[in-house]
């Protein structure tokens, strides 16, 4: 079988035998992505577990399970992305980075190339949404600091409200308790403020400008979520980076 006929079969196969075959496939099937990253000559990396081949093609799961985020948080965030961007990267997305070292937590590091027809989301303000929403200083209301997980974590919300009500008690210990704010009404105001803040963060995600993320080091640790039917992968090494750049961009 000649190389052209081999290429025609690879979209439905995971086995790719040579580096030359791999680059021919990528140039044919990932031309939109190559055009987008050409100015930076940099790649996206993904940590993958359970893959034995050095190179291949993979179909992403359409029902990705959260690694760190709770089931409630996973759904809450996914619904917001669907509302503002039309798809749910928490469930459908292929997470990757412009920095190879950021992938080690998730598995062996591979360079990936989505086939044509892909889309993506990334934030210039948030490097990791899980870390952002879990941070003890990601949200504050009347100088009480907590995290945005209060929107789906009842325990976090209760702790936040206990601290708020405790502050009123400390400040107004000589006043009648009837003068303190109603806890239920205050909780409703807190949740409204948190919803507005999180909606703004999600709405602000970028649907383009991947070259900004790839150029330089300012955003290279920021997660990118790709939506694609399939993607090619090749195991990372410094030499592979150089060889790919020479083969694909010249």
HUMO-V74720 format. One record per residue. RES is the residue in one small letter. OMEGA is omega in whole degrees, -180 to 180 (999 if undefined). Layout:
# HUMO-V74720
RES,OMEGA ; RES,OMEGA
This chain:
# HUMO-V74720
x,-180 ; x,-173 ; x,-180 ; x,178 ; x,176 ; x,-179 ; x,-178 ; x,180 ; x,-167 ; x,180 ; x,178 ; x,-180 ; x,179 ; x,-175 ; x,173 ; x,-166 ; x,-175 ; x,177 ; x,-180 ; x,177 ; x,-180 ; x,-177 ; x,176 ; x,178 ; x,-179 ; x,180 ; x,180 ; x,-169 ; x,-176 ; x,-174 ; x,180 ; x,180 ; x,180 ; x,177 ; x,-178 ; x,-176 ; x,-173 ; x,-177 ; x,-178 ; x,-175 ; x,179 ; x,-172 ; x,171 ; x,-176 ; x,-179 ; x,173 ; x,-177 ; x,175 ; x,175 ; x,177 ; x,-178 ; x,-178 ; x,176 ; x,-180 ; x,-179 ; x,177 ; x,-172 ; x,174 ; x,-180 ; x,173 ; x,178 ; x,-178 ; x,-178 ; x,178 ; x,-178 ; x,178 ; x,-177 ; x,-176 ; x,177 ; x,179 ; x,179 ; x,179 ; x,178 ; x,-180 ; x,-178 ; x,-179 ; x,179 ; x,179 ; x,179 ; x,177 ; x,179 ; x,-180 ; x,-173 ; x,-173 ; x,174 ; x,176 ; x,-172 ; x,-179 ; x,179 ; x,-177 ; x,-173 ; x,-168 ; x,171 ; x,-175 ; x,-179 ; x,-175 ; x,172 ; x,-179 ; x,-177 ; x,-177 ; x,-179 ; x,-176 ; x,-169 ; x,-180 ; x,-172 ; x,-180 ; x,178 ; x,-172 ; x,178 ; x,169 ; x,-176 ; x,-179 ; x,178 ; x,178 ; x,-176 ; x,-178 ; x,-179 ; x,169 ; x,-177 ; x,174 ; x,172 ; x,-178 ; x,174 ; x,-180 ; x,-174 ; x,177 ; x,-178 ; x,-174 ; x,178 ; x,180 ; x,-179 ; x,-177 ; x,-179 ; x,-177 ; x,-180 ; x,-180 ; x,-180 ; x,-179 ; x,173 ; x,179 ; x,-178 ; x,175 ; x,170 ; x,-174 ; x,177 ; x,179 ; x,-177 ; x,175 ; x,178 ; x,-179 ; x,180 ; x,-179 ; x,-176 ; x,179 ; x,178 ; x,180 ; x,-179 ; x,178 ; x,180 ; x,-179 ; x,176 ; x,180 ; x,179 ; x,-178 ; x,176 ; x,177 ; x,178 ; x,180 ; x,-180 ; x,-176 ; x,-173 ; x,-175 ; x,179 ; x,-178 ; x,177 ; x,-179 ; x,180 ; x,180 ; x,179 ; x,179 ; x,177 ; x,-174 ; x,-178 ; x,179 ; x,179 ; x,178 ; x,178 ; x,178 ; x,179 ; x,-179 ; x,177 ; x,179 ; x,179 ; x,179 ; x,180 ; x,-178 ; x,-179 ; x,176 ; x,179 ; x,179 ; x,-179 ; x,-179 ; x,-175 ; x,178 ; x,-179 ; x,174 ; x,-178 ; x,177 ; x,176 ; x,-180 ; x,177 ; x,179 ; x,-175 ; x,-179 ; x,179 ; x,-174 ; x,-175 ; x,-175 ; x,-171 ; x,175 ; x,179 ; x,-178 ; x,175 ; x,177 ; x,180 ; x,170 ; x,-178 ; x,179 ; x,178 ; x,172 ; x,174 ; x,178 ; x,175 ; x,-174 ; x,-177 ; x,162 ; x,179 ; x,-180 ; x,178 ; x,176 ; x,-178 ; x,-179 ; x,178 ; x,180 ; x,-180 ; x,-177 ; x,-171 ; x,-171 ; x,180 ; x,999
